Amino acid sequence: MCGLAGFWTQTGSRREARSVLRRMTEALRHRGPDGEGYWHDAVAGIGLGHRRLAIIDLSPDGHQPMTSATGRYVIAFNGEVYNFLDLRADLEREGSAFRGHSDTEVMLGAIERWGLRHAVERFVGMFAFALWDAAEHTLHLVRDRLGEKPLYYTWSGSTLLFGSELTALRACPWWRGEIDRDTLALYMRYHYVPAPYSIYKGVQKVRPGTVLSFRSSTPPGDVAEEWQYWSAQEAVAQALAAPFVESGTHVVDALDALLRRVVRREMIADVPLGAFLSGGIDSSTVVALMQAVSYRPVRTFTIGFAERQYDEASYARAVARHLGTDHTELYVAPADLLAVVPRMSTIYDEPFGDSSQIPTTLLAALTRQHVTVSLSGDGGDELFGGYERYRRGRLLEQVLGRVPGPLRRALAWMARAAPDVRLGALSGERVRDWTTVLDAETAELRYRELMSPCRAPDSLVSHSADLQTVFTDPGRWAETSNVLERMMFLDLTSYLPDDILVKVDRATMAASLESRAPFLDHEVVDFAWRAPLDLKIRNGDSKWLLRQVLYRYVPQLLVDRPKRGFAVPLESWLSGPLREWAGDLLAPTKLEREGFLNAAVITDKWQRQQRGFHRWSAVLWSVLMFESWLETQP
């Protein structure tokens, strides 16, 4: 795991180019504390920088940026290609030779021999890289299939800037950043910024599974070519067209074998390795398989909370004891959790409002004290149907999906027109909040409303437009009539890469820790979508298929319980120990002076929060994370 940064200027050499490259790369020191490297071609105007977190081949042979054997290619690479040993064996049979044993050198050898398109299709792993092709005078920016590793880019005049984080771009003196109000509204709706957007105008993220190519003839502001080597939409369509016909037992056997192989492959490292363990289905499955293929006790890590309703450490401890892992846990006092809150705006280089970022950051810091690599269970919910909202979404469709559109819109109009209307236990305010669900024309849009912490972001960010995302673009939807599969697909292509994986990447990289997610191997993704839905959600039980694998290693009694998530007590914090901090950030005069957010609306929500109406906690947290982030901007 590392960080990369660079530029390509079409105006020729700049005298300060190398110092600029150093500044951009140094901003990513936390992603790679073990070394730094720079490569600059003054004639071409291209510069690549790299910060290294040494995981495989700790010798100088793994140093980056790395030049290929023929000198044609130069790469700066962040991530891991887990099948590099298999690729290396294939390349050696074809006559390639290697000086070291890093995956980076194998990647270059594969690109030289097979070409970029064929090589990247064979890479299995998590990665983002910049590749300079000196023969074609072309720069390629490449991101992994599921979007585990980040990569930003922008044009500053005639200079292309790119890097693993916005912090690298902001370190460049040629950087000009302007906050995008439309993207800010998107952030308020989802509490994360969906790709390809960023919080700044003109700055974008490379989409998952995508290659962007820039040539010397590319006009500033443009991309010469954009192509996908892997598409979630196509992969899901192919999987649904070829479902498993075997019995449930045979599918469980096949999943067990596949996950064992994937976990074994992702345990390759030249540094100490462990795993996050919450005691839930996903992390327990990963740890159980790690222990099954390991000759020594696996290192596992958990944090516990003083608030009993948020604490799962006892469950993790029971699983660890049964599996025989070398278990470490840290009980976090409220003061520890609160102390990390002001750091969030510097760890997350654009606004990020998922409050589970706090315990994730603390868990990463604890784990890094003992190991350099940690496996996680991320992706299990999206692939095997684990979220409670899938049940609620299906119930919603069973009701609203049968109501004609004109009637739904009429009901929404009446609810908005009658300020004091109640519906059962729902107050008039909550009824009006649900009118956006009634107005929605499709299951995808209704799921968006169900997912959105803020269903009316234009009320917070005035003069903003609703940018297109996967929720609003029918051309990007899964080709299935099953509403549960449609919801799971939306999470796979939005919530997973733009919330969960961003949260984990920034939290772990802040601690210089590499996190690996076996469920996100694209073979596992294909397998999960080939499995019939009734093997994933059966008789109301979520993740049935994954549970059957886990029960082979861990007694059912130890892991069967309602899903909690990695939550924090936001409501009590905002009314208690964080009240003064939040009040200062939400001061009406401050909000009005900045001019981004509607001070009157936010003040009203904040006052309601202080009077005990906690339904606005998630929205207020997103606002607070934006305001805290804004204070760090130059």
N, C-alpha and C positions, 0 to 999 in steps of 0.2 A: 504494500500500500504506500502510495507516495503522493506527491503533488507536482503538477506540471504548469508551466506558464510560457508564454512566448509572444512573438509579434512577427508580422511580415509587412514591411513597408514598401510601397511601390515608387517611392521617391528616391530610392537608392540608399546608400550608406548614411548613417547618422553617427556623428562623432561620439555621442553619448550613449550609443546603442548598448554597449556591454554593461554600463552602469545601470541603465534602465532595466535590462534583463535581470541583473542581480537584485534590484529593488523588488521587481515583480516576484521573483522566485523566493526571496527572503520572507516575503509576506506569507508563504506557505510552510514555514519552518515546522509548525506543529504537525503537518502531515508527513514530514520526513526529517526527523532529527538526526539521522545517522550519516548524512552526507549531502553534498550539493554538487551540481554539475551544470556547465554552460556550454553551448555550442552556438557560434555565430558565423554566418557567411556574409561578410560586408558587401560583396558584389551583388549577391541576390537579395540582400536586405532582410534575410530571415534569421531569427534567433529563437533558440529553444533553451528553456531552463528546467531544472529538475531538483526536487528535494526527495531524498531517499529514506524510506523506512525499510531496512534490510530484512527480508523474510527468507528468500531463497538465493543461494550463492552470495554469501556475505563478503566474498573477496572483491578486489577491484575489478574482476571480470564482469561483475554485475552492475558496474557504474553506468549511469546515464547522464545526458543523452548518449545513445549508443549508435554507432555507425555500422552499417552492414558490411559484410566481407568484401564486396566489390566497391564499396564507397558510394553506391547509388542512393541508398536510403539512410536517413537519420530519424531516430524515434525518441520521443519522450513519453513514457508510459506510466499510467497509474492503475494498479490493480493486480490481478493474478490470472494467468491462463492455466487452469488446473490440469489439462491434458497435455501439457508441454512435453512430458516424457514420451508419450505415444507419438506425438508429432515429430519429436527429435529422432525417434527410431525410424519412422518413415523417411525422413529427410536423409538420414545416414545411409539407408538402403539405396537412396537415389544419388548418393555421392557427396552430400554436404558434410562439412567438417566443422567442429566447434571448439573454441578455445576455453570456454567456461561451461557452467551448467545452469545458467539462469533461463527463466522462461522468456525474458526479453530477447536474448540472442536467438532463441528458437523462433520467436515471432518474426524477427527480421529474416531468418533463413527461409521461413515458410513464404513470406511475402516475395522474396527474391525469386524463389523457385516456382511458386504457383500463381503469383500475382495477388494483389490485395483482395479482390473479390473472393476468390476461391479460398484464400488463407483465412480471412476473417470468418467465413462460413464454417470453418473447421475449428476455430478457437472456442473452447468451452471455459467460461469463467466470467469474471467481473472486470471490466476494463474501460478506460478512456485513454486515448492516445492521440498525439499529434505526430504525423509522419510526413517528412519532407522527401520528395522524389526529385533528386537533382537532375536526372535525365529528362524528365517531363516538365521540370520547373513548376511543380504542383505541390500544394500543401493539402493533406487530408486530415480531417478531424473525425474521430471514430468513437462511438459509444456502444457499450454492451447491450445485449438483447432486452433485458428487463429494466435497465436504467439504474443499476447499483452504484455506478461511479459517475460523478458529475463532470460536465464540461461546458463552459460558457464561452461566448465569442461576441465581438462587436467590432464595428469599424469606427475609427477615430480619424476623420479625414480620409487620407489615402492609406492609412495603416490599419491592418487587421490585428486585433488583440485577442488573446484566448488564454484560458486558464482553468484550473480545477475549481477555483472559487472566485467570487467577485472581489475578494480582498486583493488578489493578484492584479486584477484589472485596475482597481482603484489606486494601486501603488505606482502605476505608470503616469508620468507627468503629462502625457498626451491624452489622458482620460478626461472625458467630459460626461458626467452622469446627471441625468434629469429624471426625477421620479415620474413614473407613468401612472396617471390617475386611473386609467382603465384597468391596469394590472392591480393597482391597489384595491379596487372594487372586487376583483376576482379573489384576491387574498382575503378580504373581509368575508366573502361568501364561504370559502372553503377552509380558511385559516392556514392555507399554504398557497404558494404560487405555482400553478400548473405549467408544465413545459408545453410549448417552447418559450413561454414568456419569462421575463425576469422583472424585478421591481423597477428597473431602469428602461427608459425608452431606447430602442435600438440595440439593446443587449438581449441575447437569446441563449437558450440552452439547446445543445444538440439533442435531438430526440433519441429515445432508446432504439437500438437496432439500426442506427442510421450512420451513413458516411456522408460528410460534406467535403466537397473538393473545391479548392480555390486555385486559379491559375494566374499567371502574370497578366493575362488579358482580361481578367475579371474586373469589371468596373467597381470602384469603391462602393460599398453598401450592398453588393450582390454576392450570390453564391453561384459558382460556375455549374456545379452539378450536385444534386442531393439524391441519394438512393438508399433504399432499405435492403439490408442483407437478411433481415429477419423481421417479420411482422406478426404481432400478437393476433391481429385479426385473421391473417392467413393461417397461422398455426392452429388457432382455435377452430376455424372452418374445416381444416383438414382432419383434426382430431374428432370433431363431431360427426364427420362423414365416415369415420372408420372406428366406431365404438367397439369396446371389448364385448365379446359374446360369451366369454367363459363365465363360469360360476363365480360367486363372490369369493370363495376360498382361493381359487386360482388367481384372482386379481390381487388379493391380499398377499399371496406368496410372491407374485411378480413385483408388487410395490416394495415389499420387504427387501427383496434382492436388489432392486434398483437403488433404493435409498442406502443400503449397505455399500454398494459400489461408489455412489456419489460421495457419501460421508468419508469413506476411506481415501478417496482422491483429494478431498478438500482438507484432509489432515496432514498433507505433505507440507513440511516447513522445516527450516534450519534453525528455528528459534522456539522457545517454549509456547505451548498451545493449550487452550482450555475451551470452556463453553459457558454461555449464560444459561442459567437454570431458574425458571420461575416456578416450576412444579406443574405447569399447565401441559396440555397435550403436545403442543408443537415443540417446545424446548426439551421436554422430557423424552420425546421420540428421538430427537437429534442426539441427546446425551446417551440414551440407551444404546443407540447404534454405534456411537463413538466407543463406548465401553466394550461393546460386543466385538469390535475389530481391533481393540487395543490390547497390548500386553502389559500395560501398567494402569493404575488408577487415573482416570481422566480428571483434570482440574476443573471444578465447577464453581460458579460465583453467583451469589444472590444478595440483594439488599432487602432489608425488612424495614417496616415503618412502625412508629409508636402507635399510630391510629389503627386499631384492630381491623376496621372495615376496609382498609387499604393494604393490609399486610398479608403476604403469601409466603413468607420465608419458611414457615413451619411445613408447608406442603413441599417446597423444594428440598428441605432438609430430609423429609421422609423418603423422597425419591432418591436422593443422593445416598442415603444410608442403604437402601435396598440394592442399588446398583454398585455400591462400593466405590464411589468416586472420592477424590480428595477435595472436600468441600470447604469453601470459605464464604462466610456471610458477614455482612455489616449492617447493624441496625442504625438507621439514620434518624437522628432527632429532628424535630421540626426546625430547630435553628440551623442545622446543616442544610436542609432543603431550601430554606429561605435565603441562606447566604449565597447560594449559587444563582439565584434569580437574576441579579444584576449582570451576571456574566453571559446570559443567554443571547443578548444582542450582539456580542462579539463572537460567540461561537457560531451562531447562525448568521451568515453573511448577507442574508436578506430576511425580511420579516417572516417569522414562523410562529404560528399560534397554537400548536399542539402541546398542551401542558405536560404530556408525558415525556417531553424533552428533558424535564428536570430530573426525574429518577433515572432516565437512560444515561444522562451525563454523569451522574454519580456512580452508576453501575460500571460504566466504562472506565472511570478513574480508578475505582477499586480493582477492577480486573487487570488493568495495566501495571499495577504494583507487583503482579505475579507472573504474567504472561504477555506475549506480544501479539498473539493471534487468538481470537475467540470465535467459535461457531455460535450461530443463533437459529431460532425457529421462525424467522421472518418469512412470510409467504404462505404459511400453512392455512391461515384463515381464508385468504383470497382463493386458494386453489381447492380447498376441501370443504368450503361452506361453513366457516366457523363463526361468522358474525351474527349476533342477535338481530341486527337490522334486516337480515335476509328474511327472517320470519315475519317481521313487521311489514317489510316491503311486499311480501307475497299477500299478506292479509289486506294491505292497502289496495293492491291490484284486484283482489277478489271482490272488493266493494266498489272502488271507483272505476275499475276497468269495464264494468257493466253499465255505468251511468252514462247516458248520452252526453256529448260535449256541451250542447246548448244548456242542458239542465245543470251540469256542473258549473258552468260559467254564471248561470243565473243564481245558483246558491252562493257562489263566491261574491257576487255583487250585493246580494242581500246581507251577507255577513259583514261586508265592509260598510254598508249603509246604516246598519243598526249597531251603534257603538257599545251597547250594553247587553247584546245577545249572549246567551250562555248555551252550551251544548253539554249536558251531563255535568261532569266535573270540570270541564274546560271553561275558563273565564272568557269574557268577551275579547280580551287582548289575545288570548291563545287561539280563539276561534278565528280572529282576523289574521293571525299569523299563518293559519292553515289554508287561507284563501289562495295562496300561491300554488299549493298542491292541487286544489280544485281547478285552477286555471290551466294547469299543465296538460298538454295535449297527448303526450306519450309516456310510456312506462319509464323511459330514460330520464325525461324531465321531472317526473314525479319522484324518481329515486334521487335526482339531484336535490330537490327540495327537502327530501327526507334526510339527506346527508349534510345539508348546509347549516352551519351554526347561525348564519345570518342569511335570511331569505330575501331581504330587501337591501342589498349592499348600496344601492343608489341613495338610500336614506342617510347613510354614513358618509359616502364619498359623492358629493354633488358634482354635476357636470361630468359624469362618467358613463361610458358605453359598456354594454355587455359583450365581452370578447368571446369568440367561439372556442369551445373546448370539446372534448370527446362526448360530453353529455348533450351538446347541441348540434353535433355534426353527424347526421345519419349515415354518411359515407364511411364513418369509422366505427360503426356499431357491429356487434357480433350478429352473425346470421343465424339466429335461433329464435323460435317463438316462445321459448320457456323463459318466463320472467326472472326466475332465480338465476339462470345462466346469464341473462343479460345484466343483472346486477353484479354478479361475480366478475364478468368481463370488464365492466366499468371500473370496478375496484382494481383489477389487474393492470389497467392502463392509465389510471389516474391516482387514486388514493395510495396504492402501493409505491409507485416510483416517486411521487411528488410529496408525499407525507412520510410514510414509514421509512423508506430508504434514505430520504434526506435527513430525517431525524437521527437515524443510526449512523450514517456517514459522518455528519458533523460532530455528533457526540463522541464517537470513537476516535475520530481524527484529532479532536481537541486534546485527547489523552495520548495521541500517537499509538493507537491500538488498531489493529486490523480486524474487521469483522467479516465473517463469511457466512453465507446463508444457503445451505444445501438444497432447500426446497426450491430455490430460484434457478437451479440447473435447468436448462431448457428441455432436457429429456424428462425431468419430473413434471414440468409444466405440460408437455405433450401428454404424458401418462395421465395426469389428473383430469385433463379435458376429454380423454378417451373413455375414462371411467364413467359409467352411467350415473346420472344425478342421484338415483335412489341408493347408490353405494356411498355417496358423500353425505347426504342428509336422509336419514332413514327413521321413520316413525317419530319425527321431531328431534332426533339426536343429530347434532352437527358433527361433521368430521368422522362419520362412522367408519369409513375405510381406513383413515389414519389411526383411529383408535384401535382397530383390530390388529394393526402392526404393533402398536405400543403395548397392548395387553400381552403380547408374547414375551415381553421383557419386564414389565412392571404390573403388579396386581391392579386390577380395575379399581379397587377401593381407594388406592392412593392418588388417583388422578381424576376420577369422575366427580366433578363439582361444577357449579355455574361459573361461566367465564367472567372475570373481573376487569381485565385490562390493566394497564400500567398507569393508574390514575393517581392524582393528588387532590387533597381537599381544598380546591380552589375557593369554594363558597366561604368557608370559615377563614381562609387566609385573607381574602379581599375585605372581609369585614373585621379582621383582627390585625395580625402582625404586618400585613402588607398594605394596610389601609393608608398610612401616611405616604409611602412610596407611590402607590397608585394615585392617590389624590393629587400629588404634585404633578405627575405626568398628565393627568386629565384636567388640569386647571383650565377653565373656560377661556381665560385671556390668552393662555399659551396656545390652545387649539385654534383660536381665532387668528392669532398672529401667524401661525404656520400655514393656515389656509387649505389644509388637505382634507380635514374631517369636519363634519357638522357638529359644532360644539354644543348646540342646544340639545340635539338628540342624544349625544353621549352623556351630557350632564344629567339628563333625565334618567337614563339607564343607570348611571352611577348612583344617583340618589335613591332609586328604587332598590338597588343592590344593598345599600346601607340600611334600608328599612326592612330587609329580610326577603325581598323578592329576588331569589337567586337564579332565576331562569336566564339572566343575562350574563352569567359568569363567563361562559365560553366566548361570547362576543366581546366582552370587556377585556378578556385576556388577549385576544387578537389585537385589539386596539392598543393595549399596554405594550405588547411586544413590538408593534410598529413604532410607537412613540419612543420606547427605549432604544430601538435600533436607530431611529432618526437622530437621536442625541449623539450617536457615535459617528455620524456622517460629517465630513469636512465642510 
